[in-house]
Amino acid sequence: MKNDPIETLGLVGGNLLAAMIAVEAQKRGIQTVLLEPEVGNIASEVCNTHITAPITTANIKRLALKSDAIIFCTSTIPVLSKDILKTCITYPKGEGIDFVANRVQQLIACDLTEVPVPNYYHQSNKLTFFKQIADVEMPFRLYQLYPDRYEVMDIYTKDDLEEFIYELDDSATEWLIEEIHEYDRILSISVLKAGDKVYTYPIQEEILNDEAVKYIYMPASITKTMQGKITKLAKKLLKEVGTEGLFTLKFGMKKNRQIELMNVNPGITVGDIATNHYTDFSIYEQFLNLVEGLPVKDGELVKPSVTTVIKESDVSHRPDFPYHRYTFDRYNKLPVNIYIKENITEA
């Protein structure tokens, strides 16, 4: 069903996802308004308007007044009141906002759908929470939930834990302790949920070498059985959540080939840029189809690809031509080059 015309799209968070959506919106004659506190971020140059302000409930309300719909391009989302959600179309929709921002909600949904995750301990009693901390082996990840926000800290040493306890805020209402596991491989799958249907793109594998060069392979070199398992788990989990939008699910694979869901975010992954060139429809194109109420389908691989992410000054790891190149000049950070080319070894 086609939605009301989208003339202006609000984007929250100035990252690669926001930049790619803004570029796709330009093709359709859609204006974009970015809410992002950082000046000179990689999305601001391709958006029509940039609201340079913190990502807060008040500023999201301000953005809603200028937009026909809002896309959250970050997982750092404040707890939004129901009146905002009733008066503004958002992506993710409905339960999806809390789902990508709140790890507790992800783990509850995983329990209901039997999606494997690291061991965790959820507690709303502070005294019991402190007792549990003493029994959990490091490293682990600590989440503090407040009425209006969420905070996360990784605990690797006793000093980390002491810093966490020192900064503990009495207004916190819930705590979550989640074990941090080592994984042999990192796999991710991006999906679009439209209505009650879940559409998938090829699974990717991310490899970071000792020289801080990142390689992302699409599709990941895994068995058809593992492909089917990850795809099935992703669809099963998203069908449980009352939402629509773009989501990326990151899985860790242990040496024994067991997988665990590490996190879910609203489509924040560098590897999806390869869909601009090596799938039949880019994921950004289909995401805006979803927003405009147009048809959406599974993303089909045209050719296998490898994406290389390096610093602009690094010429030694630049791949051989031909390739597709993107350069992102980040404010107060080193510029990054992204090269995408056909993965001949997998063709």
N, C-alpha and C positions, 0 to 999 in steps of 0.2 A: 504493500500500500504506500503510495507516494505521500510524503509529509508536506507540510506547508513550506513554501519557498524559503531557502536560507540565503539571506542577503549579507549577513554579518556573522562571523563565527568567532567566539571568544576562545582563546587558548591560555591555559594556566600552566606556566613553567616554560622557560626558554631553552629547550634542549633540541637534540636532533629530531625527535619525533615531531615537535612543534614546527620546526623548520620544514620538514617534508610535507606536513599537512598544509602549511601555508602555501608552499609551492603548488600543491595540487589544487588548493582553493583558488589560486590565481587563474589557473586554466579554466575554471568554471565561472569566473567573474564574481567570486565571493570575497568580500572584504574580511580581513582578519585583525583582531585586536588582541594583543599579547599582554598578559599580566605576569610580570617577572621583576624581582627587585634588582637584579644585576644589569648594569648598563653594558652594552656591547656584547651581549650573549649571541649565540650562533643563530637564534631565530629572529632576533629583532630586525635584522636587515631585510628579511623577506616578508615581514608582517607590515600591514598598512599603518597600524598605530601601536605604540608601546606604552603601557601604563607601568611606569617604574615605581613599584610599590611592593611591600611585603605581601605574601600570599596569606591573607586573613579572611575571615568571614565577611567583614565589612567591605573589603576590596573586591571580593567575589560578587557581592551584591551590586557594587558599582559596575563591575564588568557585565553583569547580567542585564543592566539597563541599556547597555550598548550592543547587546548580542541577541541573535535569534536562538542560538544554542551555544553551550560551553563544552569544550573538550578538556579534560584534565590530562595533561602530559607529564604529570609527576605523581609519585605515590605519597608525597608530603602534602596531604590535604587536611585542613582543619575540620573538626566535627561541624557539619552544616545543619542548621535548623530545618525542620520540615517545611517551613514557609518558603524557604529558598527553593527547595526541591519541587514544591508544588507550582511555583511561578516561573521556573526556568527549566528548559530542556538541557540535561547534562549527559555527557558520555565519559565514564560509565554512567548508566542509568540506575536509579533506585538503589538496591542493596549493593550494587557494584562499587560505589564510592567507598563505603566502609570496608568492603571486601579487599580492595587493593591497598587501603591505607592502614588497616588494622590486622595484624598477623593473627590475633586471637580468632577473628572471624574466618580467616583462611583455614586455620587448624580445626575449627569446629566443623566447617564444611568438609574437610578432608576426612574427619572421623565418620561423618554421615555417609560419605561415598566410598570409604575404604581406600583412600589414596594414601600411600605410605609417606610418612614425614619423620623427621628426627624426634626423639623422645622430648617431651615438654611437660612443664608443670605450670598450671594456671591457678592463680590464687587471688582472692579479694580480701583476705585477712592478712594484715601486715605482719603480725606475730608469726603466723604459720609460714608466711613467705620467707622470713629470715631463717626459720628453722630449715626450710627446704634448701636455701642457698648453701648452708653448711654441709649438706649431704650430696650436692651435685659436683661432679668432677669438672675441672676446667679443661678446655675452654667452653664457654657457653654464652649465649646472647640473652640480654635482659631487656625486656620491654616494660615501660611504665605507661599506664593509660590514665589520662586525665579527662575531666568532663569535656574539654575543648581541644585536646591534642594528644599526640602519642610521642614517646621518646624511646630511642633504642641505643644500647651500648654493648659492645663486645667485651667480654671479660676473659682475658688471657692470663693475668697475673693477680696476685694479692693487691698490688698497688691499684690496678684497675678497679677491683672490688671496693677498696677503701675510698677511691674517688667517687664511685657510684653512691656509696652509703653517705658520704659527706654531702653530696648534692641532692640527696633524697628530699623530695618535696612532699609535705604533709597532705597536699591536695590530691595526690594520686589516689585512684580508686581501685585499680587492678594491676597485677604484675604477672609477667609471663617469663619463665625461664625455659630456654630452648637449647639443647645440646648443639654444639658446632662439630660437624663431622668432616673428615677428610674424604675427598672424592677423587676417583681416578679419571673421570671424564665429566665435563659439564655440557649438558644438552638442553636445548630450549625449543619450544614450539609456540608460534604465534597463532592466535585464533580470533575470529570475528563471531560474536554472538548477535544474531538478528532474530527477534522474537524468541521462539523456543528452539531454533536451529543453531548449531555450532559448526562453523566452517574453518577448516584448518589449512595451514601452509606447511611446506616441507620442514622437517626437523633440522635444526642447525647444531653444530658442535663448535665450541669456542676453545681455542688453545692459545695460551700466553707463554712465549718462550723466555729464556733467561735474559734476553736483551730487551725485554718490555715491548716486544712486537706481538701484536694480537692477530691471529688468523681465525677466520670464521668460515666454516665449510657448510655449504648447503647443496645437497642434503648431507646430514651426518653419515659417516661410514659405520652403520650399525645394521644388525640383522633385521629382516622383515618382521620377525617376531617382536623384537624390541620396538621397532617403529609402530607396529600395531598396538603394543601395550601402552606406549606413551600417548598415542593419539586417543586411545580409548579412555585413559585416565583423564586427559584434558577435557574431552567431551562430557564425561560423566560428572566431573567437578563443576564445570560451567553451567550445565543443565540444572544443577542444584541451586544456583544463585539467580535470584530474580533481577536480571539486568540485561542490558545490551551494550555493545561497544567492542573495543579492541583490547586484547589481553595477551601477555606473554607469560608463559609458565616455564620456570627454570628448574630442571631436575639435575641432581647429582647422582652419578653412577659409581658405586663402590667397586673394589677389585673383585668382589664375589658376584658382580653384575646385578646386585640389588640396587634399585633406584629409590630416591626420596625426593619429594617436592621441596625445593629450597625456598621459593617465593613466587608470588604472582604480582605482576605490575601491569599498568595500562599501556602496554605496547612499547616500553622503553628498551629497545635493543638495537645496537648498531647493525647487526646482521640483516635486519629487514630491509636495509637500503638496497641489498642485492635483488630484491623483488622488483625494483624499478627496471631491471634488465634481463633477469633470468627466470621469471615466471610469466604466465600468460597475462595476468593483471597484477599490478603492484598492490601491496597491501594497503597503501595510503589511498589509492584510487578507490579500492573497494570499501574502505572505511568511510569515505565521503559518500559513496553510493548508499551505504547504510544510513548515514545521517540524513540524506535527502530522500530516503524511502525507496531507493532504486534496488534492482536485483543484486544479490551477492552470491558467490559460489566458492568452492574450494579453490585455493591457489595451486595451479598445476605447474610443475617444473618444466621449463623449456630446455635448459642445459644446466649441468652442475656448475657451481661457482665457488670461488674462494675470495673472501674479503680480507684485505690486509690493512691494518690500522697502525700507522707509524707517525712519529714526530716529523714536522715539515723538513727539519734539517737532516733527517736520516735518509741518505741516498743509497746506502749499501743494501737496504732491504726493499727497495723499490722493485716491484715485479717487472718482468719483461713486457713490452708492448705486444699486442693491444690490451688496453684496459680502460675502464671508466674511472675517472678521478673526481673526487670531491675534496675541497680544502675548507677547513673551518678555522677561522681566526678567532680564538676565544679571548675575551678581555682579561688581561693580567695573567694569561696562561699561554703556554707554547702552542702555536698553531698545529693542527693535526691534518694529515693527509689520509684519505681513505681510497684505496684502489680496489676495484672489483673486476674480476676477469673470469673467463671460463676456466674451470678446473679440468684440464685436459686429461689428467691421470684418472679421473672418474667418468669421463665421457664414454 
